[in-house]
Amino acid sequence: MIELKASEIAIIVGGELKGSDVAITTAPVFDSGQATPGCIFLALKGEKTDGHKYVADAFTRGAVLAIVTTASTERCIVVPNVIEALNKLAAHVRNQLKDLQVVALTGSQGKTTTKDLLQHILENLGKTVAPSGNFNNELGTPITLLQCDTETKFCILEMGARHIGDIALLCEMARPDIGMVLRVGTAHIGEFGSAEAVAQAKSEMISSLDPDAIAILGQYDAFTPQMSSLHKGKTIFFGETTSADVRATDIEIREGRPHFDLVTSAGRAAVGLRIVGVHQVANALAAAAAATALGASIDQIAVALSTADIRSKWRMDIQELRNIVLINDSYNSSPESVEAALRTLVLFAQERGGQSWAFLGKMHELGESSAGRHADIGTLASELGIDHLVCIGAPEYSSQISANTATEIHLFEEKADAVQLVHEMSAGDVVLVKASRAEKFEELAQAISTKISVLIAGSETSEEGER
């Protein structure tokens, strides 16, 4: 963060400083346990807790200023609304950093992976700030921006939306030089009511851009390409068609990982991704399009994409345990992402010659279409030839599967009960674990991993005894 005095911050956010003046050098935190020397502590009031109770704790860890709605005994700025104050502060810092290049991205699928890939490319070109995980709302976005200083060359921001207008407000604060929409899908359709409304929310990324900014749009759905009409400046399309400005050709899948030729106006270069799933091609192209717009050469982009690992946890994380592959994709789930994960599962199982196991939990935020979308995924699993469809707390997956399917269906109410299926697994099998974040399927992935390890240890002990 650029250095600012507490008195300056009070003027910026329209608050009243209580206590002596002090220099601030570190970005804000809202968890007192994450406070560091020189930082600001944000005293947020939530449904379950009140951050004002933790002001003293934050100061013992190094915080030197709190932004509060109720005055504290510690040095603080009193404001009517802490989050509004945070956004005013971030907007000010953005205005001060004239040379900073801000890339903002949104989409129903792939935001965090694209962010990770783009960060890996840009770090080779200059100091880059990006959010950890999916820190992408009215709290996470300004905090990420405030981590930038005069040495920062690039800032990558994820922008999610729960309501119409959310992304527009974030863009007003961040003023992106590049705005990206990856794709419009059915994630959060329960909140917005229709795919058209989701598209409207995502399109605010493009309609909010200044004329001299660059719009980057995916070609993976019917809505996103049409957003080009909302921007008067330069637009870059990415996809797998000949009309795309940044595209992939000659796509092959090797051990579940995509290999392709990246084609841009600068030429052609081979890319071999280290992350799994054919759907990762779209994320790689999105990152390549942004990096191209920021001046990276096609060779720099291709090399970086081919060496990048995903930093964010629980996203197509591969673990191999005694010839059984476990794919932990438990961070979140939507119909589009489940389809992509199932297709990846099939490819892995075909290459290894074992059986495919899909442990699926409920997909949230689908509204009235929920039952039908779950059923569609179950039908797809059968059509793809998934050997075992394990439905946990979500019997809807199996509701429309044909009676003569070759897919074996397992229904469980609790995650713990499904772990017993590990006893039926054999060498060469591939296991996918996926559900919406609220289902906490990372716990299931860990339980399956532990169970497999215990069985392996038992088997090895038995073999030693026989010798």
Secondary structure as UniProt FT lines:
FT   STRAND          4..5
FT   HELIX           6..13
FT   STRAND          16..18
FT   STRAND          23..24
FT   STRAND          26..29
FT   HELIX           32..34
FT   TURN            37..38
FT   STRAND          39..42
FT   HELIX           51..54
FT   HELIX           55..60
FT   TURN            61..62
FT   STRAND          65..68
FT   STRAND          76..78
FT   HELIX           82..96
FT   TURN            98..99
FT   STRAND          101..106
FT   HELIX           111..122
FT   TURN            123..125
FT   STRAND          128..129
FT   TURN            133..134
FT   TURN            138..139
FT   HELIX           140..145
FT   TURN            146..147
FT   TURN            150..151
FT   STRAND          154..158
FT   TURN            164..165
FT   HELIX           166..174
FT   STRAND          178..181
FT   TURN            187..188
FT   HELIX           189..192
FT   HELIX           195..207
FT   TURN            211..212
FT   STRAND          214..218
FT   HELIX           224..230
FT   STRAND          235..239
FT   TURN            242..243
FT   STRAND          246..254
FT   TURN            255..256
FT   STRAND          257..264
FT   TURN            265..266
FT   STRAND          267..272
FT   TURN            278..279
FT   HELIX           280..293
FT   TURN            294..295
FT   HELIX           298..307
FT   TURN            313..314
FT   STRAND          317..321
FT   TURN            322..323
FT   STRAND          324..328
FT   HELIX           335..352
FT   STRAND          356..360
FT   HELIX           367..369
FT   HELIX           370..384
FT   STRAND          388..392
FT   HELIX           395..398
FT   TURN            399..400
FT   TURN            403..404
FT   STRAND          408..412
FT   HELIX           415..418
FT   HELIX           419..424
FT   TURN            427..428
FT   STRAND          430..434
FT   HELIX           437..439
FT   HELIX           441..466
//
